[in-house]
Amino acid sequence: MSSPATGRVGGGLLDPGQLVRSLPDALKKLNPATLWRNPVMLIVEVGAVFTTVLAVLDPSFFAWAIVVWLWLTVVFANLAEAVAEGRGKAQAATLRAAKRDTTARRLKSPTATAEEDVVPAPELRPGDYVIVEAGEVIPGDGDVVEGIASVDESAITGESAPVIRESGGDRSAVTGGTKVLSDRIIVRITQKPGESFIDRMIALVEGANRQKTPNEIALNILLAALTIIFLIATVTMQPLAIYSKLVNPGVPDSPALNADGVTGVVLVSLLVCLIPTTIGALLSAIGIAGMDRLVQRNVLAMSGRAVEAAGDVSTLLLDKTGTITLGNREAAAFVPVDGVAEQQLAEAAQLASLADATPEGRSIVVYAKQAYGLRERQPGELAHAEWVPFTAQTRMSGVNLDGRQVRKGAATAVMKWVRDAGGHPTDEVGHLVDGISASGGTPLVVAEQGRVLGVIHLKDVVKAGMRERFDEMRRMGIRTVMITGDNPLTAKAIADEAGVDDFLAEATPEDKLALIRKEQEGGRLVAMTGDGTNDAPALAQSDVGVAMNTGTSAAKEAGNMVDLDSNPTKLIEIVEIGKQLLITRGALTTFSIANDIAKYFAIIPAMFAAVYPGLDALNVMRLTSPQSAILSAVIFNAVVIVALIPLALRGVRYRPSSASKLLSRNLYLYGLGGIIVPFIGIKLIDLLVQFLPGIG
């Protein structure tokens, strides 16, 4: 997981046993019908077939050694992809079993008393209604239309804490395969056959629907172009070799060069060592592993394009509530009017809030207990009380008790109640309300018997560490914009406290969409999170739209990622994972191309030093013989693929920094390393293979 302190994104570790378990799948991928999607490795396989035929016609230990290592090169390349795909197969098997074994109680109509019949979950269609009670598994994706229940989503998210799902609002969506723990709900199925959330997760973890991204396609074109260039360069060496033997007839034949020119085995070896086999072998694994890292963090990406786009994002749009703030406003202070003691205001605020079941109402009761030592009471303790529950229509709550009438709520609603009771709110109340609003807080007025006692200051609490996370984004060159429905004064106060670059107040769905389009018109890629139906247009327009799993079906359909943990701050981590994917691909491409330098120095002198003794000066590694040099280069070319599989799966460590610093780091670490490592590796292999018959 990423760490806010270090700003680094790690990755999953490679299980060595996975190499063995994935070997059968790697062998299956030798089928040319499968391998044609990777042109570089297809060339290697064709070369392996060609050298096998040559070794059969003119057998020698050297020829068969080359044949074996060319085939191993192809197998190792397939192994990298098979390991990346295999990491999700166990999860896919579990999900598939859950889907297959689930049944549904389908209702004839959307009422709890309707007639029902039991059908297999796969037979459900959009618009069907099912009833699910405690202990039963929800049979398909849908929306709760009646009831409220506690749901265990650990089968999907891995999170053991249950969540609440209820009809209406933005927490009505449920996912097939999750389990109801309490109460009873009626669910309207929204999924189409074969397109459930579990189906998409299975397709993702198995890599079945992984499409190549634009950057990956561009890199494949580059690798194919390099392969063609080196193929032409290799072929042109043959006439040069024939001419060299003609003008130097006294030079004896060797396994590398004879009267017919360069031997076929050596020619293929040269081609395989020069084309970018390392990155060609690892490219697919890098892409699959990037999506796998998202799965490990409980994020479902609908395509590799979305993961890659996350790495290029330059603007982040984040909802205030639940993303930047904790989500519920909390009581922060009781501010009495002149002539009223704080203790008196606190006691009245507590009484008036006992009938308020909202999070804000509960926070007032808790604050009165913690800050003023008032015993927490329950409505049932006051038998003679007449409770006035909070409603969206009245916008206040209260109690009538022993001749007392106490109210708490929105300023306009409570002051109207005071006036209706014959009271006259003073100007002081208006100043207190305006002051709290200007500071970014929410004022609630408390009154008793037609007299205002004071104001409660409710405050949005910014999540710990948010300013540091936004500082990281700024270092990465990413602009952060907070979106909220609050008034501009409140929005500015929260934006300043959180440290975002900009904010959009009183935002409507149209405002969000217009902001995204404006950013995109400037050539920037935009990412945002959302969970409501009103977020769907903006999620669809965004380059990276992350829908919350707790959100509506419309939001999840519109986005190209779904956060199974419903943690909106994870958008920041998604961007880091996307950047890590791009950096890993660039680093290994640099390493692969830099490898060629050492291979030039190993193979070219081995081929022509006998004809042109001056070329022996290029044998800087002082390799034992031409055969040893060529075989060592081929072996290193194969072994380095296996050595780099863990790095391809884990990803290059990402640290927030500028593009120029990342480029410099790539060139120094992987460019220079790509030159030095092969020199050392080929020399060490040469010291081992020189003792083989016909090699030294």
Long-range contacts (C-beta under 8 A, 24 or more apart in sequence): 1-297, 1-573, 2-572, 2-573, 2-576, 4-465, 4-468, 4-469, 4-472, 5-468, 6-655, 7-472, 7-475, 7-576, 7-655, 7-656, 8-653, 8-654, 8-655, 9-293, 9-573, 9-576, 9-577, 9-580, 9-651, 9-653, 9-654, 10-650, 10-651, 10-653, 11-289, 11-293, 11-296, 11-580, 11-649, 11-650, 11-651, 12-87, 12-289, 12-292, 12-293, 12-296, 12-649, 12-650, 13-646, 13-650, 14-83, 14-645, 14-646, 14-649, 14-650, 18-83, 18-86, 18-87, 19-79, 19-83, 19-642, 19-645, 21-86, 22-79, 22-82, 22-83, 22-85, 22-86, 23-75, 23-79, 23-82, 25-78, 25-82, 25-85, 25-86, 26-75, 26-76, 26-78, 26-79, 26-81, 26-82, 27-75, 27-78, 29-78, 29-81, 29-82, 30-74, 30-75, 30-78, 35-74, 35-78, 38-77, 38-280, 38-283, 38-284, 39-220, 39-223, 39-224, 39-227, 39-280, 40-223, 40-224, 40-227, 40-275, 40-276, 40-277, 40-280, 40-281, 41-74, 41-77, 41-78, 41-277, 41-280, 41-281, 43-227, 43-231, 43-271, 43-272, 43-275, 44-70, 44-73, 44-74, 44-77, 44-272, 44-275, 44-277, 45-74, 47-268, 47-271, 47-272, 48-73, 48-74, 48-268, 50-264, 50-268, 51-264, 51-265, 51-268, 51-269, 54-263, 54-264, 54-265, 55-265, 60-255, 60-694, 61-692, 61-693, 61-694, 61-695, 62-255, 62-265, 62-627, 62-631, 62-694, 62-695, 63-255, 63-265, 65-631, 65-689, 65-692, 65-695, 66-265, 66-268, 66-269, 66-630, 66-631, 66-634, 67-265, 69-631, 69-634, 69-635, 69-637, 69-638, 70-268, 70-269, 70-272, 70-634, 70-638, 72-638, 73-272, 73-277, 73-281, 73-634, 73-637, 73-638, 73-641, 76-281, 76-638, 76-639, 76-641, 76-642, 77-277, 77-280, 77-281, 77-282, 77-641, 79-642, 79-645, 80-281, 80-282, 80-284, 80-285, 80-641, 80-642, 80-645, 80-648, 81-284, 81-285, 81-288, 83-285, 83-645, 83-649, 84-207, 84-284, 84-285, 84-288, 84-289, 84-292, 84-648, 84-649, 85-206, 85-207, 85-288, 87-205, 87-292, 87-649, 88-204, 88-205, 88-206, 88-207, 88-292, 88-295, 89-205, 89-206, 91-201, 91-205, 91-295, 92-201, 92-202, 92-205, 92-206, 94-155, 95-155, 95-177, 95-198, 95-201, 95-202, 95-205, 96-198, 96-202, 98-137, 98-155, 98-177, 98-198, 99-176, 99-177, 99-196, 99-198, 99-199, 102-137, 102-139, 102-176, 102-177, 103-139, 104-128, 104-130, 104-139, 104-140, 105-130, 105-131, 105-132, 105-136, 106-130, 107-131, 107-186, 110-145, 110-146, 110-186, 110-188, 111-146, 111-186, 112-146, 112-147, 112-184, 112-186, 121-176, 122-193, 124-189, 124-191, 125-189, 125-193, 126-189, 126-190, 126-191, 126-192, 127-188, 127-189, 128-188, 128-189, 129-186, 129-187, 129-188, 129-189, 130-186, 130-187, 130-189, 131-184, 131-185, 131-186, 131-187, 132-180, 132-184, 132-185, 132-186, 132-187, 133-180, 133-183, 133-184, 134-180, 134-181, 134-182, 134-183, 134-184, 135-179, 135-180, 135-181, 136-179, 136-180, 137-177, 137-178, 137-179, 137-180, 138-174, 138-175, 138-176, 138-177, 138-178, 138-179, 138-180, 138-187, 139-176, 139-189, 140-176, 140-187, 140-189, 140-191, 140-196, 141-173, 141-174, 141-175, 141-176, 141-189, 141-190, 141-191, 141-196, 141-197, 141-553, 142-173, 142-174, 142-176, 142-187, 142-188, 142-189, 142-190, 142-191, 142-553, 143-167, 143-172, 143-173, 143-174, 143-187, 143-188, 143-190, 143-552, 143-553, 144-172, 144-173, 144-174, 144-185, 144-186, 144-187, 145-172, 145-186, 145-187, 145-188, 146-185, 146-186, 147-183, 147-184, 147-185, 147-186, 148-183, 148-185, 149-180, 149-181, 149-182, 149-183, 149-184, 149-185, 150-180, 150-181, 150-182, 150-183, 151-178, 151-179, 151-180, 151-181, 152-178, 152-179, 152-180, 152-181, 153-178, 153-549, 153-564, 155-179, 156-197, 156-198, 156-201, 156-549, 156-564, 157-298, 157-549, 157-564, 157-565, 158-298, 158-564, 159-298, 159-564, 159-565, 163-550, 163-566, 170-531, 170-532, 170-533, 170-550, 170-551, 170-552, 170-555, 171-550, 171-551, 172-552, 173-549, 173-550, 173-551, 173-552, 173-553, 173-555, 173-556, 175-549, 190-553, 197-300, 197-556, 197-562, 200-300, 200-302, 201-300, 204-291, 204-295, 204-300, 204-301, 204-302, 205-292, 205-295, 207-288, 207-291, 209-303, 210-287, 210-288, 210-291, 210-303, 210-304, 211-303, 211-304, 211-305, 212-287, 212-304, 213-287, 213-303, 213-304, 213-305, 213-307, 213-308, 214-305, 214-308, 215-308, 215-582, 215-585, 216-283, 216-287, 216-304, 216-308, 216-585, 219-279, 219-283, 219-585, 219-589, 220-283, 223-275, 223-276, 223-279, 223-280, 223-283, 226-275, 226-276, 226-593, 227-275, 227-276, 227-280, 230-271, 230-274, 230-275, 231-271, 231-275, 233-274, 234-267, 234-270, 234-271, 234-274, 237-262, 237-267, 237-270, 237-607, 238-262, 238-267, 241-607, 241-608, 241-611, 244-608, 244-611, 244-612, 245-611, 248-611, 251-610, 251-611, 252-610, 254-610, 254-626, 255-626, 255-627, 255-694, 256-606, 256-607, 256-610, 256-626, 256-627, 256-630, 257-607, 257-608, 257-610, 257-611, 262-607, 266-603, 266-607, 266-630, 269-603, 269-630, 269-633, 269-634, 270-603, 270-607, 270-630, 272-634, 272-637, 273-596, 273-599, 273-602, 273-603, 273-633, 273-634, 273-637, 274-596, 274-599, 274-600, 276-589, 276-592, 276-593, 276-596, 277-592, 277-637, 277-641, 278-588, 278-591, 278-592, 278-595, 278-637, 278-640, 278-641, 278-644, 279-585, 279-588, 279-589, 279-591, 279-592, 279-593, 280-592, 281-641, 282-588, 282-641, 282-644, 282-645, 282-648, 283-585, 285-645, 285-648, 285-649, 286-581, 286-584, 286-585, 286-588, 286-648, 286-651, 287-581, 287-585, 289-648, 289-649, 289-650, 289-651, 290-577, 290-578, 290-580, 290-581, 290-584, 290-651, 292-649, 293-577, 293-580, 293-651, 294-561, 294-574, 294-577, 297-570, 297-573, 297-577, 298-563, 298-564, 298-565, 299-546, 299-561, 299-562, 299-563, 299-564, 299-570, 299-574, 300-561, 300-562, 300-564, 301-560, 301-561, 302-559, 302-560, 302-561, 302-562, 303-560, 305-560, 306-544, 306-560, 306-561, 307-577, 307-578, 307-581, 308-578, 308-581, 308-582, 309-525, 309-527, 309-543, 309-544, 309-578, 310-527, 310-544, 310-574, 310-575, 310-577, 310-578, 310-579, 311-575, 311-577, 311-578, 311-579, 311-580, 311-581, 311-582, 311-583, 312-525, 312-543, 312-578, 312-582, 313-478, 313-525, 313-526, 313-527, 313-543, 313-544, 313-575, 313-578, 314-477, 314-478, 314-479, 314-524, 314-525, 314-526, 315-478, 315-479, 315-480, 315-481, 315-519, 315-524, 315-525, 315-526, 315-527, 316-473, 316-478, 316-479, 316-480, 316-481, 316-526, 316-527, 316-528, 316-571, 316-572, 316-575, 317-481, 317-483, 317-512, 317-515, 317-516, 317-526, 317-527, 317-528, 317-529, 317-538, 317-542, 318-480, 318-481, 318-482, 318-483, 318-500, 318-528, 318-529, 318-568, 318-569, 318-571, 319-482, 319-483, 319-484, 319-529, 319-530, 319-568, 320-460, 320-482, 320-483, 320-484, 320-486, 320-491, 320-494, 321-460, 321-484, 322-568, 323-529, 323-568, 323-569, 323-571, 324-462, 324-463, 324-466, 324-482, 324-494, 324-498, 324-500, 325-460, 325-461, 325-462, 325-463, 325-494, 325-498, 326-460, 326-461, 326-462, 326-463, 328-359, 328-360, 328-363, 329-359, 329-360, 329-363, 329-442, 329-458, 329-459, 329-460, 329-461, 330-359, 330-360, 330-363, 330-367, 330-458, 330-459, 330-461, 331-360, 331-363, 331-364, 331-366, 331-367, 331-368, 331-456, 331-457, 331-458, 331-459, 332-367, 332-441, 332-457, 332-458, 332-459, 333-456, 333-457, 334-367, 334-368, 334-371, 334-372, 334-454, 334-455, 334-456, 334-457, 335-432, 335-436, 335-454, 335-455, 335-456, 335-457, 336-453, 336-454, 337-426, 337-428, 337-429, 337-432, 337-452, 337-453, 337-454, 338-428, 340-453, 340-454, 342-372, 343-372, 344-453, 345-446, 345-453, 345-454, 346-371, 346-372, 346-374, 347-372, 347-374, 348-406, 348-408, 348-446, 348-448, 348-453, 349-408, 349-446, 349-456, 350-374, 350-377, 351-398, 351-399, 351-401, 351-406, 352-397, 352-398, 352-399, 352-406, 352-407, 352-408, 352-446, 353-397, 353-408, 354-378, 354-379, 354-382, 354-387, 354-399, 355-379, 355-387, 355-388, 355-389, 355-390, 355-397, 355-398, 355-399, 356-389, 356-390, 356-397, 356-408, 357-389, 357-390, 358-390, 360-442, 360-444, 360-458, 361-390, 361-397, 363-458, 364-408, 364-444, 364-456, 404-448, 404-449, 405-448, 405-449, 406-446, 406-447, 406-448, 407-446, 407-447, 407-448, 408-444, 408-445, 408-446, 408-447, 408-456, 409-444, 409-445, 410-444, 410-445, 411-443, 411-444, 411-445, 411-455, 414-444, 414-445, 414-446, 414-447, 414-452, 415-445, 415-447, 415-452, 417-447, 418-447, 418-450, 418-451, 418-452, 421-449, 421-450, 422-450, 423-447, 423-449, 423-450, 423-451, 423-452, 425-452, 426-452, 429-455, 437-487, 437-489, 437-490, 438-489, 439-493, 440-489, 440-490, 440-491, 440-492, 440-493, 440-494, 440-497, 441-490, 441-493, 442-490, 460-490, 460-494, 462-494, 462-497, 462-498, 463-569, 466-498, 466-499, 466-569, 467-497, 467-498, 467-499, 469-569, 469-572, 470-498, 470-499, 470-500, 470-501, 471-499, 472-572, 472-656, 473-572, 473-575, 473-656, 474-501, 475-656, 475-657, 475-658, 476-575, 476-579, 476-656, 476-657, 477-658, 477-659, 478-575, 479-524, 481-515, 483-507, 483-512, 483-515, 483-528, 509-534, 509-535, 509-537, 509-538, 512-537, 512-538, 513-537, 513-538, 513-541, 516-541, 516-542, 517-541, 527-571, 527-574, 527-575, 528-571, 529-563, 529-568, 529-571, 530-555, 530-559, 531-555, 531-566, 531-568, 544-571, 544-574, 544-575, 544-578, 546-570, 546-571, 546-574, 576-654, 576-656, 577-651, 579-654, 580-651, 580-652, 580-653, 580-654, 581-651, 583-651, 583-652, 583-654, 583-662, 583-666, 584-647, 584-648, 584-651, 584-652, 586-666, 587-652, 587-666, 587-669, 587-670, 588-644, 588-647, 588-648, 588-670, 590-666, 590-667, 590-670, 590-671, 590-674, 591-644, 591-670, 591-671, 591-673, 591-674, 592-674, 593-674, 594-670, 594-671, 594-672, 594-673, 594-674, 594-675, 595-637, 595-640, 595-674, 595-675, 595-677, 595-678, 597-675, 597-678, 598-633, 598-675, 598-678, 598-679, 598-682, 599-633, 599-637, 599-678, 599-682, 601-679, 602-629, 602-630, 602-632, 602-633, 602-682, 603-629, 603-630, 603-633, 605-629, 606-630, 620-679, 621-679, 621-682, 621-683, 621-686, 623-682, 623-683, 623-686, 624-686, 624-690, 624-695, 624-696, 625-690, 625-695, 625-696, 627-694, 627-695, 628-686, 628-689, 628-690, 628-695, 628-696, 629-682, 629-686, 631-685, 631-689, 631-695, 632-682, 632-683, 632-685, 632-686, 632-689, 633-682, 635-685, 635-689, 636-678, 636-681, 636-682, 636-685, 639-681, 639-685, 640-677, 640-678, 640-681
